[in-house]
Amino acid sequence: GSKNPDYVVNFLIQVFDLLWHLIAYDIWFTWERSAYLQQEDLKVLTQVPYKWTPEPPPIKKKPKRRHKTDLLAGFGPKSSAAEGPEELADEQSQHDRYPGTEVALSFKKNLPRGGWMSYPSPDDCILDMVCAQLSRLREGSKLTVESLDDLADSRVLCALINSFVHGTFTTEVLLNDRWTLNLALQTIGAMTYCSVPMTSQDLVEADPKALSAFMCFFFMSCFKF
């Protein structure tokens, strides 16, 4: 039978809200480590692998139980009491899901200490990573990026790609147009071995959440590989 349109709309809103929360998780995770991931010294950079999947908890060991007999309790079930180690609960609580986190986060200056809920918005975190990455290049430091809408400037996207793979684009001879934007997007797909469904029109018309999601993919892929 037909479904209530309002129900379908509310369901879709909840699904998209869930997806955005997952993306925001990845953005905050990458942002707080971004200063570490931008280090040039390979000895420093290889100390903490960039992994966004947590380490699994230790395998639960079946505790060996010892029985103590109480000679004063007589016979029956109460005459013996089981003794078992309590270390298992401690192992679970002390499990480090992301080894090396303290080292990676120590490179981020003025990192809020109140946890992710005290971090800047996901959009602002993406913007901060874009500006920090651009500042590593002479051509990038000349660009002004004040909002995510500036990602529709092909010079910005090409400079970001050059910051990871130097010399990919010669921005001085490329026109700032949609053809160059599409070329940059195709290059990102080739760099990351991923399908990039974004087009120049999407970059121009997308809302901040869509742009943040795409740039989160870009940074996570480039930092990883």
LINFEN-V314926 format. One record per helix or strand of 2 or more residues. SS is the DSSP state (H for helix, E for strand). FROM is the first residue (numbers start at 1). TO is the last residue. If there is no record, write none. Layout:
ss->[SS/SS]
from->[FROM/FROM]
to->[TO/TO]
This chain:
ss->[H/H/E/H/H/E/H/H/H/H/H/H/H/H/H/H]
from->[5/42/66/71/77/80/87/101/116/122/138/148/154/178/200/208]
to->[37/45/69/73/79/83/93/105/118/134/141/152/164/192/205/224]
